[in-house]
């Protein structure tokens, strides 16, 4: 229904609302103007009648009845079309002057309605305002004036306001319809794109809506969201593939192991075979656990339980735990720790992250290597560095190391799941920390930067379990 | 010693019940939360073993209810979930230990033992003694056969944990969790490296070894028979 598009749109409804508000506003304005004009006109009319009556009262007092009659005739002639009209009744009730052709309206303010021209049939009815006063020489004088001009003014004001209101309302509605149609057309394009995305075309992106900057910001943000969703889906697909590939190999090995054990023949061989199978199963479960953990970490789980903790202290503990291991492997593990650097985080996860990095450094360096762990405050950020002087990682391989199960060719024969680095990266991301792999010249340097926003200097040991 | 076991999976429940029985425990078993609350509050148990996820009233709610009813027995959570919030919620509900499924039976039994023998919090122990080995918690000193032994801080904590659980098997992950507060499995042999240093100081030069390796599970410190 393309014709109805404009009416369905929010823009049209908005224009309709504006038009309605304008109409109400115009009506109110009209009411106010009309009231003040008629008030002003009434005041002017009343003032005129009062002074006319006073003048004629004066004529009657000064010059008597003849002078009054003369004055009335004079005024009538001088006024022409706009002249006042008079009705003069003497003491006995005899009507001396009568411009109305009706009975006396009496003293005080009043109204009288009469034909425009008594001689002409079918003429307009005319309303006169009257003021009756008692005369000094007896009798009653009624002065009247028509209110036609006021009525005329009022009517033309009404016509103008209604015409203007209708025109503007109409324009608003037409504009609303057109703009609404424009919006709908633009949004239809976006909706079509969304429909294509939902139908499975994940590469599809929304066109800019145009019209104004905020709409383009909206479509840009929606596209960013689609990118994020795409990345998450890629991650999920990656995990699925990883599980399929990297768990199939150890599972195959367990299966072979069990097959061999099945025909082993002696209790000792059964035991050995089953023990071997259990060990391998534990390894597989460990990989599962790590994969699930990385998955939940990437989903942002756990941030709500973060607390302030002394990262210097924690790194010190992790290093101390690993020093004998490094020593046994013929490597030197040293720490240079600036004291009392606090970050917001989860103690277990941060300990695991630093353990994974130190584990890596210990396992992937030759005997005699030196591993240096430092923590320092740099521009308000807390920076942890774990560097070794081993073979390092070629620059082009560094990004790969962070992907799950990725292993450098030379370390394929070493034990390890290939998940340690991606787990460390996931933990860093959860803590809003950046993790960079750099050249330690020679060796690998892993630099973790906890932004100042996630850190806070503190002296009391909250969260230090 | 009587334990409470809440586990909804029948195969697991039967297996754990048998393993606990072989370890010398008497077990009240239940398959749902309601029964667990009833059993837990109607008789005394040395340890509460609760599966975190059971249909209906789950292990977390059971523990909260029992704690609210004044049941102070140590609790061990069995859970398949090891996210940060699962851990924090479990500890907040009053769990003393948790074990992530799947686990080795020997690990499970070792942890139940550790909880069951745990000294009440108000009993003050200042000296731990195993045979001629003596650990003074106040002076932070260790002597064997009257001869002082110099230990580093981590070695001291390691020996203290072993001696507090003298005669019991202490697994690698129990040591990681209780001595280093690591709730994960490092890729390197942290425990072995520290243990070999500790043994060199505690056992070398003496007639009998006190610290024994239990193959496939962990360590135990014991007076020689």
Interface residues (C-beta under 8 A of the other chain):
Chain A: X275 X282 X285 X286 X289 X292 X293 X296 X301 X302 X304 X305 X317 X320 X321 X322 X324 X325 X327 X328 X346 X347 X348 X349 X351 X352 X355 X356 X359 X360 X362 X363 X415 X416 X420 X465
Chain B: X82 X83 X84 X85 X87 X88 X100 X102 X104 X153 X154 X180 X181 X182 X183 X184 X185 X186 X187 X188 X189 X190 X193 X194 X196 X197 X216
